[in-house]
Structure formats: C-alpha cells, structure tokens
C-alpha cells in the first residue's frame, strides 16, 4: 500500500489533502519526539528487542489504517505507525553496524547497508505494482490485508535476529553494554553537520512526491506506476552509494546543493516537475545510504542507536515543517 494510502484517505475516505498532510506531519512530529527515547531504549535493552517491539506496533498501525474511521482513525493510525517507526529507527543501523564489527567487516558496512537499502527499495517497486494490481482487482481491503501480512512477516524476521556482542574497545566496562552513557556522549555538532543537508534534501524529495501523488487525477494503477518509478530511482541512488567513498560533511552539502538546483528547475519550469521528482528521489537514495555509515563511525558503541535516532529526528523535524505547506498549496491549486 506504499503510496496508495494517500489515495485511500484523499479519494476513498474523502479527506482533503490539507487534513491528510497535517496529520501525516503530526505523525512525523511524534516520531521526532519519540526518536531519542526509543533510541535510548534500544541502547539500553537491545537493538533486536527494539526492532521486535517496533514491528509489532507496525502491524497494529496497518490494521488501524484499514479499519479506522474518519479523522480519529487517521490520527490513531499515524500515531501507531510513528511509534513503530521510532522503535525501529536507529536500532536497525546500530544492529547492522555492530554485527559487521563482530564479524570483522566494519569496512564493508557502507557497501552492505547501501546494498540492503537498494534491495529493499527494489523489492518495494514490485510490492507497489502488486499493491496497485490487488487494489484495482479486489479493492482496497484486499490491499490492506496484504500489507498487514507483510508487516507480520517483518515481525517474524525481527524475532529471528541475534544481538551481536558489545565492542570492548569502545566501552569502559562490560556493564556499559547494557547501561549506555549519557546523551552528551553523542557528538551533537558533528551529527548536525552530517545530518542537516540530508534532511533538507529528503524533505524536498518527500514534498515533491506528495504533490505528485495528490494531483487529483490519479487512479490506483497509474499511481502505483508513479510510486514504483520514484522508489526505483531511490533504489538506484542506494546502489550508486555502494561504490562511493566514505562520505563526509562536504559530500552531504554537495548532494543538498544538487537537490536545491533541481527544486529551482521545477519552480521555473513546471513541465519538468515529474523528472525532478525522480531525480530528487535518486539523490535522496544516495544521501541516506552514505550518511548511515558516517553517523555510525562518528559515535561510540554505547550510543549508536541514539545517534542514528537523532539523525532521523532531524529528518522528521524538517519534514514536519514542509509537508503541511505542500498540502495547503495543493489544496489551493485544486479549488
């Protein structure tokens, strides 16, 4: 149902794009506020446990997306999805990085992370197309059933994972592996420099995709193709990141600059809007894939989930500010 949920609420549920955008932005705000507490939970109680809890809440969120009624149902669904995303955010990168270190493959983390992201996004293309076909053939309820089953499969995978051992070189004592240091252990200034350009770029890509999906003349099959193309572009960006050198602040700023140029082109040349949406997705795929290893290498072992969560919180903060603007602008265009 990736992408189709906007059609579900805007066309099937007859909600205005402004209401949907504002509610989704509120969900982003919830994620932003929950990122650090859930990151602490992952560092304190285990990244695997955090992934399991987040996946379970995600299943509940999908059921609420399907069965919820009106604005209260939309709000409840957004809150559950936000909570599930927050528990998984940060814990996934930390678990993968610590696993690579435990296997003596730390230098391969960026390649593995980028490849994993590329495979995930490519698989999502097939799922998006399948979702469009399911909804077109059997209706939205069948699509939500399929989405819930897939989320349940993710929960099963999280349960099958193992927690890698702590890195002794980064810990003062063995107890520090289960009792992480204070938030001050996270190098905030370095994280902001690495994160903010990528957050701005991702927000621009998300807003452009939202505008394309809520243009008012889409139908499930056609919209699925659009989302598939955008997702494939993001996957291509992640694949390019597999061969990229270790990223630094200059890399992040360069990617943001390219995205800003694309946004200016879309404003000055409306006919180029759809190609710009695809290019922004490509740049976003590159940026997030190279940022993940840069963040993990910048922090000690006991705060890895919190560091990744802080980066994600920055993403959500910028997204929270831009998505309502896109929703109100789209609503005015449709009047």
Protein Blocks (a to p, Z undefined) as FASTA:
>chain_A
ZZjlmmmmmmmnopafklmmmmmmmmmmmmmmmmmmmmmmmmmnopklmmmmmmmmmmmm
mmmmmmpgcjklmmmmmmmmmmmmmmmgojlmmmmmmmmmmnopmmmmmmmmmmmmmmmm
mmmmmmmmmmmmmmmmnojklmmmmmmmmmmmmmmmmmmpccddddfklpfblklmmmcc
dfklpcfklmmmmmmmmmmmmmmmmmmmmmmmmnopacfklmmmmmmmmmmmmmmmmmmm
mmpccddfklmmmmmmmmmmmmmmmmmmmmlmmmmmmmmmmmmmmmmmmmmmmmmmmpcf
klmmmmmmmmmmmmmmmmmmmmmmmmmmmmmmmZZ
